[in-house]
């Protein structure tokens, strides 16, 4: 039998969760909320839970501030979209097949967190990676979020996304049907139990304009208000005390994208995240 969740959050992180996410201080209350979510999951419609451990279910409650009906809706959509979007999840469930994509530094999570606890996810395709598909990049981003969500700090603090469009393949984006853009938007807004954080867009131009025009009809204001366009300016993407998380090309003092990505790939193999991501 799987052991039950025991709160080991630092006093500061617990206070943040209580204040911002309606986290119960009483662990018995927390466990009752987890049990209610598990009990009401519709396995007849959505199949068995991909995971039934407390930490997995807890992320859905935190993402919707312990509002049961909303958390359950995300849990259901989390399972349904994995069947409806095989172009992405066939790759997510076989991460070893994406080693080339992951190690080249297209998408990775920086090693460490910001002073306020937020993680940093960086999207930065280069010219030599233009042959990699739009779905490869999307799958790498989803893999990053799925892995990060095993961290309670990420569940509570969320993350910052930095997306550099300088070398995005405009033609590849044009080949993606409008229905896939809707699924991509639904994946982030409705089917991933994550706190929406800032999205910093660099070198956007017409490439971003096209992608944004395809996604905007499906985007909620909660998402659009978090997007900031920077153009070619790399000033103040993150506070000065967090510059160690960014590569030099983004004005940071951290590792080059390729070196940071290799560290990220190795971290994916540790802990519970990797084995839960791999499906037969």
C-alpha positions, 0 to 999 in steps of 0.5 A: 500500500502506498504511504500517505502524504506527510507535509514536509514543507518549510514554514515559509513555503507552507505559509505561501501555499496557505495564503495563495492556494488555500492549502489546509494546515491540517494534514487530515483535511488535506488527505480528505481532499485528496481522497475525495478527488480520487473517489470522484475520478471517472475511470469508466470514461477516462480510464484508470488514473495514470498515478494514484499517489497522494503527491500526484493528486495534490498538484491538481488541488493546488493548481485550482486552490483546493476547489474540488470541482475545478481540480477534478475537471483538470484531472479528467482533462489531464487524462483525456488530452493524452489520448487526443494528442498522440503527436505530443504524448507518444513522444512524452511517454518515450522520452529516451527517443527525444534525447537529441532534441532535449540535449541540444538546448531547445527546451530545458529547465534551468538548474535551480530556482529563483529567489521566490521559488519559481522555476525557469523554463527556457525555449530557444530553438537554433537554426541547426535544429529547424529540422525538428518538428513543432511537436518535438518542441511541444513534447519537450516543454510538456516533459519539463512541466511533468517533471517539475510538477513532482516538486512541491516547490514548483506546484506552489510557486510555479515558474517563469517561461522565456521563449526566444523566437529568433530562430523559430521555423515559421514554415513549420508552424504554418503546417500545424492545423488550427485544431492542434493550436486549440489542443496546445492551448487547452493542454496548458490552460485546462489539462496541466495542473500548473500555476500559470506564471510569466511568459517572456517573449524575445525576438517575437516579430511576425513569427510570434504574431502568426502563432499568437493569432492562431492561439489567441481565440482559445486563450483565456485572459488569465493566460494572456495577461501573463505574456510580456513582449520584449523584442530584442531587449534582454534587460530585466527578464529576471531580477539581477539576483536570479541571472545565474539561471539564464544563459549568457545569450539572454544576459545571464551568468549561467551555463550555455544552453547545451550544457544546461540542457545536458544537466536537465536531461540527466535530472529527468532520469532521477526520482519518480518522474522518469519512470512515471513518464515512460509508458509501455 
